Amino acid sequence: MVKSALQIARAAYQPKVPAALKGPVKAVDGEATQSVANQEEIKSLFPNTYGMPVITFEQSNETVEFPAMNVGVILSGGQAPGGHNVIAGLFDGIKAHNPASRLYGFILGPGGLVDHKYMELTADIIDEYRNTGGFDMIGSGRTKLEKKEQFDKGLEILKELGIKALVIIGGDDSNTNACVLAEYYKAIGAGVQVIGCPKTIDGDLKNEQIETSFGFDTACKVYSEVIGNIQRDCNSAQKYWHFIKLMGRSASHIALECALQTQPNICIVSEEVEAKDMSLDDIVTYIANIVAKRAAEGHNFGTVLIPEGLIEFVPAMKRLIAELNDFLAKNDAEFKMIKKSEQRAYIISKLSKENSDLYASLPEGVARQLSLDRDPHGNVQVSLIETEKLLSEMVGKKLAVWKEEGKYNGKFAPQHHFFGYEGRCAAPSNYDADYCYSLGYTASCLIAAGKTGYMSSVRNTTAPADQWIAGGIPVTMMMNMERRHGEMKPVIQKALVKLDGAPFKEFAAHREEWAMNTCYVYPGPIQYFGPTEVCDQPTKTLQLEQKK
Amino acid sequence: MVKSALQIARAAYQPKVPAALKGPVKAVDGEATQSVANQEEIKSLFPNTYGMPVITFEQSNETVEFPAMNVGVILSGGQAPGGHNVIAGLFDGIKAHNPASRLYGFILGPGGLVDHKYMELTADIIDEYRNTGGFDMIGSGRTKLEKKEQFDKGLEILKELGIKALVIIGGDDSNTNACVLAEYYKAIGAGVQVIGCPKTIDGDLKNEQIETSFGFDTACKVYSEVIGNIQRDCNSAQKYWHFIKLMGRSASHIALECALQTQPNICIVSEEVEAKDMSLDDIVTYIANIVAKRAAEGHNFGTVLIPEGLIEFVPAMKRLIAELNDFLAKNDAEFKMIKKSEQRAYIISKLSKENSDLYASLPEGVARQLSLDRDPHGNVQVSLIETEKLLSEMVGKKLAVWKEEGKYNGKFAPQHHFFGYEGRCAAPSNYDADYCYSLGYTASCLIAAGKTGYMSSVRNTTAPADQWIAGGIPVTMMMNMERRHGEMKPVIQKALVKLDGAPFKEFAAHREEWAMNTCYVYPGPIQYFGPTEVCDQPTKTLQLEQKK
């Protein structure tokens, strides 16, 4: 295998860990916990794993002998930088407890457990992947572990391999399912513990107990690097407006963090759009106003950050999409008979007034996507909409009207970018490398302490790693009941951008200045070897959230 | 101005320079030179600047006193990482010759000279921009300096500011024009020297004397970083084919260099397509074959690198575009009367058989772009064609046919990317920071030596910087006569990818292995502070070209 010079040099990096994890640890129990809401329902659904205490690991003077433990590990869902380091930390952790311990990786996600596809992860393999990005060591997948048959099928192979604990690395859904699995295995006395690890680059798995999900730091830094490069180009050429869409379907943490790192002229935050009940036209007018004001100062250039999930946060668009889904489902046969060139007029004639007007205002390409590109259930595929082009096209039209009215006299030339895959598998930053390794190592301590239904937790991460606090949080503690696919289910609350939180407030306090003046910051590429202020800083989001 | 931690740390970097530039230098003349071709014509066009010797700067024991020199500098054309370092090297160079020397920057490109827009570049300003990307210190522009009136208008401000030499930082065209300007100023005894510097991230300004143009190294490393990240994702998810288009209209150096750095499954090289007279269908079949072969092994994923200029290298497409341009120009009025939905059929009915068939085979969106998106001269705007989507759509169609014929039984889900602006303004790599600073410093030595019509040259750059060779190359030496816009003109030969050159041969020797086996390399982000093998390597292209 050919490796780059950086791959080779980076393999030798020793992740920094909390002081407590450097020797024997003892588990210190906190008080009994409650779920964040719906306590009674959650308790009844998780009789065996509800109410457990928060656990903190502290240094111990006593060396305890642990029996060898066989452990399984699963990567679930989308890639996030640092997954391999979780596994490396877990490996080193179980070996430190007892060198005869073994680690098994289930292949291509939760499906590997059900289908009995696995490999033993030996020291050779682990060493190949230390501090690398991607999930390619064992692969990942999106199979959801939800059904009793899956749990029982999985248990067969766990028994066969003598596995006493399973670590599931995933987002909010995967950790919810991990807890359901923990509860089930405990209820039937299967003798298999289940521990979760908080992963998602979207940053929407966080709460009082989990400061951040891993991968968010690295991904935001990669996106900010290229946004910074684009901004430098923008400011050098002074002739384009760059519309940059950023990953993040269900929350705008990435766009907000990148805005804090790079100070663009405009950043749209979906949560604000929803809270203010902004229409698509409101957003377009907001952008066009800034374009026009900058043009009046002779600045016909700028940058706009757009979260991927924006469309689904615009209340009026949500209503349009709902009616469209409903209408097209009911009138599928008739719709298919309509000539392509007449479909748009047909839909406009059939929708309710509000939705019809909105549909008519959309550019042709987007209107076509909304009516044609439906998924197997007949639903509009919102994710296919190129929001960055939609917005720039509508802004261009509005500016053209203003020009005719004499209200605007500039040039508007847009460029488009979308960053998602560019950052999901980057080699983890020092922060993520340290954080992930510590999460994995902590998971091994939770296993050794006999815990199940816990999420591995490392806190106080804006301080030097020495002072980080390792422990475990009962997953039920983060749960509430939510409607999913028409059914009430216990789930981990998704963390959206809080409009009264410090990161958004920081952004809101500066955005007018950033809009008019060109205040671009150029973060540059992630550095692994330089001075600590360059290499070891956590995200602005986390720094602001943790600021006392 | 808010600066990122990296911006602050990087400002302190001291570029490495050739040993000869560390103290007093002497200019050593080589033999008289000839242009690469058309010697008689070039000589008659450049009577005052033809045939001059190649110059090498060597260490001197003698300290010479130089009078203060006022110097002007211009950034011409597209941004490339390192432009600011050329200016910093030039500044330090003229100050080293005499601290009373002054440097003036002309604003927003060559237009600044003609319009008398300039600023004095003082130490404060220079220090703000050391080792930064972008051209925002003085801006750049695309005005071409070609006409006597421009030269005369420029001379007014040069005289007014007492400028004795002008440094023009640009690509092949800008350097050609710099030489025309040098010749003119010498012919009229204007007393202004003109020196060029080789810039272009496309890498197509290089020859026997100029090893590489600056910016190519950094830009390719940024693109390779994100390509590597995408490949790691590709190999982790194992479900997408990523079609990645890379900057480079007139040559495929960037795509080839990125392929050598990242080892993708497929890389198309425009120069090969042209040499082998490949049709669009040949390219599509080539890609589809690899997709199908990988699918047969169970690998429904992969990566394809595509140079931006590909379409214009496909001989059949060139013929189609030529006929379309011609036909639409002649039948503009009639064409505009045709209903949108019938335009395609109309064009198909009117073109010659070969071109009509090709046009009919194109996906609808591309066909529409070809007929509708014409520039002010009525020409098809080839640059607007989304080649990455065109290819993936055609590959998808071919695979669908093969599936029906039972020849293919895989899944084909494409993703698309285009990288251009992401790399043009990155902070220069150590290589580009050193190379650019040395080029700028060398320019100051050429000025001090009284030279004009020279390009600043730094060679032997695969060796440690100490051993680099600084000097000057007469621009006329790189010229030949070429037809441009219907007229024969003296121009610097553009360097295309040589199919018998070492970089392409290295790629060709490995591409079959890379296609079938997954051999991805992950270069990671540019490092500025780490071990030298990580931070200081020149491009693979240069290393292979210089290998003895």
Chai-1 contact restraints between the chains, C-beta under 6 A:
chainA,res_idxA,chainB,res_idxB,connection_type,confidence,min_distance_angstrom,max_distance_angstrom,comment,restraint_id
A,V2,B,V521,contact,1.0,0.0,6.0,A-B,restraint_1
A,S4,B,V521,contact,1.0,0.0,6.0,A-B,restraint_2
A,S4,B,Y522,contact,1.0,0.0,6.0,A-B,restraint_3
A,S4,B,P523,contact,1.0,0.0,6.0,A-B,restraint_4
A,A5,B,E533,contact,1.0,0.0,6.0,A-B,restraint_5
A,A5,B,V534,contact,1.0,0.0,6.0,A-B,restraint_6
A,L6,B,G524,contact,1.0,0.0,6.0,A-B,restraint_7
A,L6,B,V534,contact,1.0,0.0,6.0,A-B,restraint_8
A,Q7,B,Y522,contact,1.0,0.0,6.0,A-B,restraint_9
A,A9,B,P531,contact,1.0,0.0,6.0,A-B,restraint_10
A,A9,B,V534,contact,1.0,0.0,6.0,A-B,restraint_11
A,Q79,B,D233,contact,1.0,0.0,6.0,A-B,restraint_12
A,Q79,B,S236,contact,1.0,0.0,6.0,A-B,restraint_13
A,G133,B,R232,contact,1.0,0.0,6.0,A-B,restraint_14
A,G134,B,R232,contact,1.0,0.0,6.0,A-B,restraint_15
A,G134,B,S236,contact,1.0,0.0,6.0,A-B,restraint_16
A,F135,B,S236,contact,1.0,0.0,6.0,A-B,restraint_17
A,D136,B,N235,contact,1.0,0.0,6.0,A-B,restraint_18
A,D136,B,S236,contact,1.0,0.0,6.0,A-B,restraint_19
A,V226,B,E422,contact,1.0,0.0,6.0,A-B,restraint_20
A,N229,B,E422,contact,1.0,0.0,6.0,A-B,restraint_21
A,N229,B,C425,contact,1.0,0.0,6.0,A-B,restraint_22
A,N229,B,A426,contact,1.0,0.0,6.0,A-B,restraint_23
A,I230,B,Y421,contact,1.0,0.0,6.0,A-B,restraint_24
A,R232,B,G133,contact,1.0,0.0,6.0,A-B,restraint_25
A,R232,B,G134,contact,1.0,0.0,6.0,A-B,restraint_26
A,R232,B,C425,contact,1.0,0.0,6.0,A-B,restraint_27
A,D233,B,Q79,contact,1.0,0.0,6.0,A-B,restraint_28
A,D233,B,Y421,contact,1.0,0.0,6.0,A-B,restraint_29
A,D233,B,R424,contact,1.0,0.0,6.0,A-B,restraint_30
A,D233,B,C425,contact,1.0,0.0,6.0,A-B,restraint_31
A,N235,B,D136,contact,1.0,0.0,6.0,A-B,restraint_32
A,S236,B,Q79,contact,1.0,0.0,6.0,A-B,restraint_33
A,S236,B,G134,contact,1.0,0.0,6.0,A-B,restraint_34
A,S236,B,F135,contact,1.0,0.0,6.0,A-B,restraint_35
A,S236,B,D136,contact,1.0,0.0,6.0,A-B,restraint_36
A,S341,B,S341,contact,1.0,0.0,6.0,A-B,restraint_37
A,Y421,B,I230,contact,1.0,0.0,6.0,A-B,restraint_38
A,Y421,B,D233,contact,1.0,0.0,6.0,A-B,restraint_39
A,E422,B,V226,contact,1.0,0.0,6.0,A-B,restraint_40
A,E422,B,N229,contact,1.0,0.0,6.0,A-B,restraint_41
A,R424,B,D233,contact,1.0,0.0,6.0,A-B,restraint_42
A,C425,B,N229,contact,1.0,0.0,6.0,A-B,restraint_43
A,C425,B,R232,contact,1.0,0.0,6.0,A-B,restraint_44
A,C425,B,D233,contact,1.0,0.0,6.0,A-B,restraint_45
A,A426,B,N229,contact,1.0,0.0,6.0,A-B,restraint_46
A,A427,B,G524,contact,1.0,0.0,6.0,A-B,restraint_47
A,V521,B,V2,contact,1.0,0.0,6.0,A-B,restraint_48
A,V521,B,S4,contact,1.0,0.0,6.0,A-B,restraint_49
A,Y522,B,S4,contact,1.0,0.0,6.0,A-B,restraint_50
A,Y522,B,Q7,contact,1.0,0.0,6.0,A-B,restraint_51
A,P523,B,S4,contact,1.0,0.0,6.0,A-B,restraint_52
A,G524,B,L6,contact,1.0,0.0,6.0,A-B,restraint_53
A,G524,B,A427,contact,1.0,0.0,6.0,A-B,restraint_54
A,P525,B,P525,contact,1.0,0.0,6.0,A-B,restraint_55
A,P525,B,I526,contact,1.0,0.0,6.0,A-B,restraint_56
A,I526,B,P525,contact,1.0,0.0,6.0,A-B,restraint_57
A,F529,B,F529,contact,1.0,0.0,6.0,A-B,restraint_58
A,F529,B,G530,contact,1.0,0.0,6.0,A-B,restraint_59
A,G530,B,F529,contact,1.0,0.0,6.0,A-B,restraint_60
A,P531,B,A9,contact,1.0,0.0,6.0,A-B,restraint_61
A,E533,B,A5,contact,1.0,0.0,6.0,A-B,restraint_62
A,V534,B,A5,contact,1.0,0.0,6.0,A-B,restraint_63
A,V534,B,L6,contact,1.0,0.0,6.0,A-B,restraint_64
A,V534,B,A9,contact,1.0,0.0,6.0,A-B,restraint_65
